[in-house]
Amino acid sequence: MEIESTIKIIISVLKLCLTKIRRGTLKMTRPSIICFEGQNGNDGPKIFLQTLLFATFDRGQYIQSMYIRVHRTETTQNFTIRGYDDSGLVLGSGIHISKTGRSTYLHFLLPKNENWDFLAGEYKLEIFAETINNKTKNIFEQILVVTKEQAETMSKDKRASVSFQWETNSNKYISHTTSKPFTGEEYASLLT
């Protein structure tokens, strides 16, 4: 009987350690949408996406910082200013991600005084997250293509963006170009 009790206690302690004490890993689902935007109001180009961030164990993870690295031919650019949008855009700082996850829009902008144009070509998109007491980890990677027509539209219309939406039936991202509508203030400024 004592051996059985001891084994049960050991199993309970191990289970506690594995589920409550261990932090697990931060993960991210494939974004349902990824968008490359040109000029964004007073901000420069940005990338935003909709995804679910989650931790693999009960304790969860605290994200300290996140950024996107974009590779195009021989050029690399980091979009390091992060915000998230749950009920209005909030500049990113620390955020807790639990085992049940957090579905949100993530926005990544260029640092001030840096420029970037979304030209035609193939892009390798990498998303990195830094958790407390851990090094920065690549949590997502995807190849996306901006066509010549899409790049020309973005060059001519600073409101234009290229959206990549995940298509389950074809198991790939399908892209299209959109243009943001003018706000009331912007219409008024055009008339004066």
Residue, then its C-alpha position, 0 to 999 in steps of 0.5 A: m500500500e505504501i508503494e502505491s501511495t508513494i507512486k501516486i504522490i510522485i505522479s501527482v507532483l510530476k503532473l503538477c510540474l508539467t502542467k502548472i509550473r512549466r511554461g511551455t512554448l509560444k505558438m501561432t496559427r496560420p494567419s487567416i489574412i496578411c496585408f501589406e499596406g502602403q502609406n497608412g495615414n501619418d505612418g509609413p508602410k505596415i504589415f498586419l495580420q489576423t491570427l491566434l497566439f497560444a501557449t502549449f501549457d497552462r501557465g502561458q507565456y508573456i510576450q515581451s516583443m514581436y517583429i516581422r522580418v521581410h526578405r525580398t531578393e537581396t533586401t531585408q527589412n524589419f518591421t519592429i513597431r508592434g501594435y495589436d487591435d482588440s478594441g482599438l489599436v494599442l501599441g505593443s508592450g507586454i501581453h500574456i498569452s494563455k493556453t486557450g489563446r488570444s485571437t487578434y489583429l497584429h500590426f507591424l510598422l517600420p521604425k521612424n525614418e526608415n522607408w520601404d516599398f512593396l515592389a513586385g516579387e517574392y517575399k519571405l515573411e518571418i514573425f519573431a516573438e521574444t518571451i520573458n527569460n527566453k531568446t527570440k524565436n521564429i514562430f511563423e514563416q511564409i512565402l508571399v508574392v506581390t504581382k507587378e500589377q499589385a505593386e504598380t497599384m500600390s505605387k500609384d495609390k498610397r491608399a492601396s494594399v495587397s491582402f493575402q487571404w488563406e483559401t482552405n480549398s486550394n491550401k494557399y494564400i490568394s492575393h488581391t488589391t484593395s484601396k481604402p476609402f477616403t474619410g470625411e475629413e479627407y473628402a473635405s480637404l479635396l474640395t477646398 
